[in-house]
């Protein structure tokens, strides 16, 4: 079996690449099929005189591309005959919603057709986050991780080789510019968005921030920091409440919400009380989605990142192996709710 693979000892092409090319050629011509066992490292070493590390490098690269799989105690097998896929990418989000769907599809388009993406979710469960990530290290060419936690996860994420990692949406302070990080500066974004909205906010007596803590909603610490700094700097009466309580909604007040389900509840309550959105009460949300463009009479005012642009930039950073920390800007989208 060891003589099955062939290399040219005096060729300029590296031996590990020759092994990769030979396996791919045999898959393409049908000599190797899905499920077939490949020669062991010892067999190749004895028959071809190739160093063990050279063979391991070839097999591991094929494994990262999803072409080869390793079974403990049994060796390597052909896992896929899709040899056209040049990169397998692991993506770990917290959860799927409208704006993350936009982000994901934009990322997928930017990466291109010859890239296979496997998408996972951790739902803000740190143990799930760690298990999913650690169990997949070594199985992919690249890892895109959204670490939506208000605690240090650098010891977990840092187990991924930095040249194969993009941290998305959240900055990890413990990582330096040798890492690739595409993030939102939540504290500065909400501060600048609220500052731009100040002429509209002045007609309200106070602002309440509802965090939606009891649901699948991640609110970065930067949001509350930026909110507190803004209201302190401009002398605005404010409150922060963990979850939406409709009994707290009063005329003459403005509110900040995150979840679309909370927005619907909020608007239903406002309508029942006979209040007019944008006049009697103000509503501002975070992260724009298509439904926020049409809710109410003239849509919902939003502070939002451009997730389509973010996905394109993330794809370019992966393709170009770009390092460093890149901030994705937000903007205020003024509609009738404020």
C-alpha positions in Angstrom: 0.0 0.0 0.0 2.9 2.3 0.7 4.0 2.2 -3.0 0.6 3.5 -4.0 1.6 7.2 -3.7 4.3 8.6 -5.9 6.7 11.6 -5.8 9.6 12.8 -7.8 12.5 13.1 -5.4 14.5 15.6 -7.6 11.5 17.9 -8.5 11.5 21.5 -7.4 8.0 21.1 -6.0 8.0 20.4 -2.2 7.5 16.7 -1.4 4.5 17.4 0.9 2.8 19.3 -2.0 3.6 16.4 -4.4 1.8 14.0 -2.0 -1.2 16.3 -1.8 -1.3 16.6 -5.6 -1.0 12.9 -6.1 -3.9 12.1 -3.7 -6.1 14.7 -5.3 -5.3 13.4 -8.8 -6.2 9.8 -7.7 -9.5 11.1 -6.3 -10.2 13.0 -9.5 -9.6 9.9 -11.7 -11.5 7.6 -9.4 -8.6 5.5 -8.2 -9.4 6.8 -4.7 -13.0 7.0 -3.6 -14.7 8.3 -0.5 -14.0 5.9 2.5 -10.8 4.5 1.1 -8.0 4.2 3.5 -4.7 6.0 2.7 -1.3 4.6 3.2 0.0 5.0 6.8 2.8 7.4 7.6 5.2 4.4 8.2 4.3 2.8 4.9 5.1 6.0 3.0 8.3 6.6 4.9 9.5 3.1 4.1 8.5 3.1 0.5 9.3 6.6 -0.6 12.0 7.7 2.0 9.9 10.8 2.9 10.3 12.3 6.4 7.4 11.7 8.8 6.7 15.4 9.2 6.4 15.9 5.5 3.7 13.2 5.3 1.9 14.6 8.4 1.9 18.1 6.8 0.4 16.8 3.6 -2.3 14.8 5.4 -3.1 17.6 7.8 -3.5 20.1 5.0 -5.9 17.7 3.2 -7.7 17.2 6.5 -8.2 21.0 6.9 -9.6 21.1 3.4 -12.1 18.4 4.4 -10.7 15.9 1.8 -9.1 13.6 4.4 -10.3 12.5 7.8 -8.3 10.9 10.6 -9.6 8.0 12.7 -7.8 7.4 16.0 -5.8 4.1 15.8 -6.9 3.5 12.2 -5.1 6.2 10.1 -6.3 8.5 7.4 -9.3 8.0 5.0 -10.8 9.9 2.0 -13.6 11.9 3.6 -14.7 13.9 0.5 -14.2 13.8 -3.3 -14.9 17.5 -3.5 -11.3 18.5 -4.3 -12.3 21.8 -5.9 -13.0 23.4 -2.5 -9.7 25.1 -1.6 -10.7 26.3 1.9 -12.9 25.0 4.7 -13.9 27.8 7.1 -15.4 27.4 10.6 -17.8 30.2 11.6 -19.0 30.5 15.2 -21.9 33.0 15.9 -23.9 33.5 19.0 -27.2 33.1 17.3 -28.9 33.9 14.0 -31.1 36.9 13.5 -31.9 39.3 10.6 -28.7 41.4 10.7 -26.4 38.4 11.3 -28.1 36.7 8.3 -27.1 39.7 6.2 -23.6 39.5 7.7 -23.2 35.8 7.0 -24.4 36.0 3.4 -22.2 38.9 2.7 -19.2 37.0 4.2 -20.0 33.9 2.2 -20.2 35.9 -1.0 -16.9 37.6 -0.3 -15.1 34.3 0.4 -16.1 32.9 -2.9 -17.6 29.7 -4.4 -14.6 27.5 -3.7 -14.8 28.0 0.0 -16.9 25.7 2.2 -18.3 27.2 5.4 -19.7 25.4 8.4 -21.7 27.6 10.7 -22.1 26.9 14.5 -23.9 28.8 17.3 -23.1 29.1 21.0 -26.2 31.0 22.3 -24.1 32.9 24.9 -23.3 29.7 26.7 -19.6 29.8 27.5 -19.3 26.1 27.9 -20.9 25.5 24.5 -18.7 28.1 23.0 -15.5 26.4 24.4 -16.6 22.9 23.5 -17.6 23.7 19.9 -14.4 25.7 19.3 -11.9 23.3 20.9 -13.5 20.2 19.3 -13.0 21.8 15.9 -9.4 23.0 16.2 -7.4 21.4 13.4 -10.4 20.6 11.2 -10.5 23.8 9.2 -8.2 26.1 7.2 -9.6 29.2 8.9 -11.8 30.2 11.9 -14.1 33.1 12.2 -15.3 33.6 15.8 -17.9 35.9 17.3 -17.1 35.9 21.1 -20.2 37.6 22.4 -19.4 37.5 26.1 -18.7 40.2 28.6 -15.7 38.3 30.0 -12.2 37.4 29.0 -12.3 34.5 26.5 -8.8 35.0 25.2 -7.6 31.7 26.8 -10.1 29.9 24.7 -9.9 31.7 21.4 -6.2 31.9 21.7 -5.9 28.2 21.2 -6.6 28.8 17.5 -3.4 29.6 15.6 -3.4 33.4 15.1 -2.7 33.1 11.4 -5.9 31.1 10.9 -8.2 33.3 13.1 -10.5 36.3 12.6 -12.3 37.6 15.7 -15.5 39.2 14.5 -17.7 42.0 15.9 -16.1 42.1 19.4 -12.6 43.2 20.3 -10.5 41.0 22.6 -8.4 43.4 24.6 -5.8 40.7 25.4 -5.0 40.2 21.7 -2.5 42.5 20.0 -2.1 43.5 16.4 -0.7 40.2 15.4 -4.3 39.0 15.4 -7.0 39.8 12.9 -9.9 41.5 14.6 -12.9 43.2 12.9 -14.9 44.8 15.6 -17.5 47.4 16.6 -16.5 50.0 19.2 -19.8 49.8 21.0 -19.1 52.5 23.6 -18.1 55.1 21.0 -20.7 54.1 18.5 -23.7 54.5 20.9 -22.2 57.7 22.3 -21.8 59.3 18.9 -25.1 58.0 17.7 -27.0 59.4 20.7 -25.0 62.7 20.3 -26.1 63.0 16.7 -29.7 62.3 17.8 -29.6 64.8 20.6 -31.8 67.5 18.9 -34.5 64.8 18.7 -34.0 63.5 22.2 -34.3 66.9 23.8 -38.0 66.9 23.5 -38.2 63.9 25.9 -37.8 64.2 29.7 -35.7 61.0 30.1 -34.2 58.0 28.3 -34.6 54.3 29.3 -32.3 51.6 28.1 -33.9 48.1 28.1 -31.2 45.4 28.0 -33.4 42.3 27.2 -31.2 40.1 29.5 -33.6 37.2 29.8 -33.5 36.4 26.1 -30.9 35.5 23.5 -29.6 39.1 23.4 -26.0 40.0 24.0 -25.5 43.6 25.2 -21.8 44.5 25.2 -20.6 46.4 28.3 -19.5 49.1 25.9 -23.2 49.9 25.2 -24.0 50.6 28.8 -20.8 52.5 29.3 -21.4 54.7 26.2 -25.0 55.3 27.3 -24.1 56.3 30.8 -21.3 58.6 29.5 -23.7 60.3 27.1 -26.4 60.9 29.6 -23.9 62.2 32.2 -22.2 64.5 29.7 -25.4 66.0 28.6 -27.3 66.0 31.9 -30.1 63.7 30.7 -32.2 61.8 33.1 -31.8 58.1 32.4 -32.5 54.5 33.5 -31.1 51.1 32.6 -33.6 48.2 33.1 -32.7 44.6 32.5 -35.8 43.7 30.5 -38.7 45.4 28.8 -41.5 46.2 31.2 -44.4 47.8 29.4 -45.7 49.3 32.7 -42.6 51.6 32.6 -43.6 53.1 29.3 -44.8 56.7 29.8 -45.5 59.7 27.7 -42.7 62.2 27.3 -40.0 59.5 27.5 -37.6 58.0 25.0 -36.6 54.3 25.0 -33.8 52.2 23.5 -34.6 48.6 22.6 -32.6 45.7 21.0 -34.9 42.8 20.2 -37.5 42.9 17.5 -40.0 41.0 19.7 -39.6 43.7 22.3 -40.1 46.4 19.7 -43.4 44.8 18.7 -44.5 44.6 22.4 -43.5 48.2 22.9 -45.4 49.5 19.9 -48.5 47.5 20.8 -48.5 48.9 24.3 -48.0 52.5 22.9 -50.9 52.0 20.6 -53.2 50.7 23.3 -52.4 53.7 25.4 -53.2 56.0 22.5 -49.7 57.5 22.4 -48.1 58.6 19.1 -44.6 57.2 18.4 -42.2 60.0 17.6 -44.2 62.6 19.4 -45.5 61.3 22.8 -42.9 58.7 23.2 -39.6 58.1 21.4 -38.0 54.8 20.3 -34.5 54.2 19.2 -33.1 50.7 18.4 -29.7 49.1 17.8 -28.7 47.1 14.6 -30.8 47.9 11.6 -33.0 45.2 10.0 -35.5 45.4 7.1 -38.5 45.2 9.4 -37.3 48.4 11.2 -37.6 50.3 8.0 -41.4 49.7 7.7 -42.6 49.4 11.4 -44.7 52.3 12.5 -45.7 55.1 10.3 -42.2 56.1 9.1 -39.9 53.3 10.4 -37.7 52.9 13.5 -34.7 55.1 14.2 -31.6 53.0 14.6 -27.9 53.1 15.5 -26.4 50.5 13.2 -23.3 49.0 11.8 -23.5 48.2 8.0 -23.4 44.4 8.2 -23.2 43.9 4.5 -20.0 46.0 4.3 -18.7 44.2 7.4 -19.2 40.8 5.8 -17.3 41.9 2.7 -14.5 43.3 4.7 -14.3 40.1 6.8 -14.1 38.1 3.6 -11.2 40.2 2.3 -9.4 40.0 5.6 -9.6 36.2 5.5 -8.5 36.0 1.9 -5.6 38.4 2.3 -4.7 37.1 5.8 -4.8 40.7 7.0 -3.7 41.3 10.5 -4.5 44.1 13.0 -7.6 45.5 14.6 -10.1 47.2 12.3 -13.1 49.1 13.7 -16.4 48.8 11.7 -18.2 52.2 11.9 -21.8 52.8 12.9 -24.2 55.4 11.8 -27.5 56.9 13.0 -30.5 56.2 10.7 -33.2 58.7 11.6 -36.8 57.6 11.0 -40.1 58.6 12.4 -40.0 56.8 15.8 -37.8 59.5 17.4 
